Amino acid sequence: MTAFDIRVGYLVIFVLPVIIYYLFKFRGRAFVIYAILSLAFTAGSIELLIGFDTNDSLKICELLIWVLTIYALLITPKREIPYLRYLTGFVLICSISYIINPVNFVQLFLFLRKYLLFVAVLVLFHNIKLHDKDRENLLKFIILLFVSQIIVNIARFPITGQTEPYIGTVSILGGSITAIFALVGIAFSFSAYLYKRKLIYIVLIFGFLIFSIIGIKRGHFLFLPLLLLIQYFVYLRFTQENFWRKALISAPIVLIVTVLPVYLGFILVPTLNPENVIGGSFDPAYVINFTDEYLNPGRPLAGIEYSGRGDAPRAVYELLKNNGSMTLLLGLGLVIL
């Protein structure tokens, strides 16, 4: 069993002031949302400090989301489930998959439970009625929770160095959370900068970048520029006045924000530079070669013909094809990850 450093758990001290400050600002439904966010953003520290598993904390959050969603639907006079036809289609496809494949009802239930939680969140915020002050405070609360995670990850660097475990105070394990969290923070910060042109949002972009670098995430450095450029052109599209003038004025900052993170990622993430150190050289050819070897190692693993993420699509295709045309068309059924 992996031994985790309990000292990282104490870094929740950077998050607690935010949680305590907003403790008495919410009542009723808004307070339940506050409780869900507070628990979700401190689940990792709670596990480190008192041993209460992060998964159990998230189960409590999930239960609260479902209860609040059902309550909001019951008390809202003009209740509405957005995109109902798409939701119906999704459930129908799942039901057909359940009927034609050798899976049991428990697997169907667990699958639906996993994916319908996102639907529940959408339905909840579509129907819940909150006062303007509550909405404003919740938005500020969420922003401060995100920003506090940057501080936590910077503070834990002297303790653990660059490691995948310890995703702020949110979780101990689950490295993909680091990449998702950083990308969400960067995307919202960049959007805010485009509309408000305040330096603080550029600072936040690089703060979330540092968060990701400390978590030694690599993949999103390759598609982060694409994400930001798409955001930028969508912004220009929806602010059509003086399109080219705005594009030219903003171009230098946009180029810095899109290109510099890639450069910093290559030199600060050890596995992305030839020296394998923090502060190595910028070598795109090395990164391309490393990525190819990582995705397509070219050797079987544990006797399995296919190995590596690059081989995954071909392996799945061969598996489906070898099980007949019906399987190729409809798949193997529900999968719970």
Secondary structure, DSSP 8 states (H G I E B T S, - for coil): -----GGGGGGGGGTHHHHHHTTTS--HHHHHHHHHHHHHHHHHHHHHHH---HHHHHHHHHHHHHHHHHHHHHH-TT---TTHHHHHHHHHHHHHHHHHTT--HHHHHHHHHHHHHHHHHHHHHHH----HHHHHHHHHHHHHHHHHHHHHHHHHHHHH-S-SS-BTTTBSS-HHHHHHHHHHHHHHHHHHHHHH--HHHHHHHHHHHHHHHHTT--THHHHHHHHHHHHHHHHHHHS-TTHHHHHHHHHHHHHHHHHHHHHHHHHHSGGGSTT-STT----HHHHHHHHHHHH---S-BTTBS--SGGGHHHHHHHHHHHT-HHHHHH-S-----
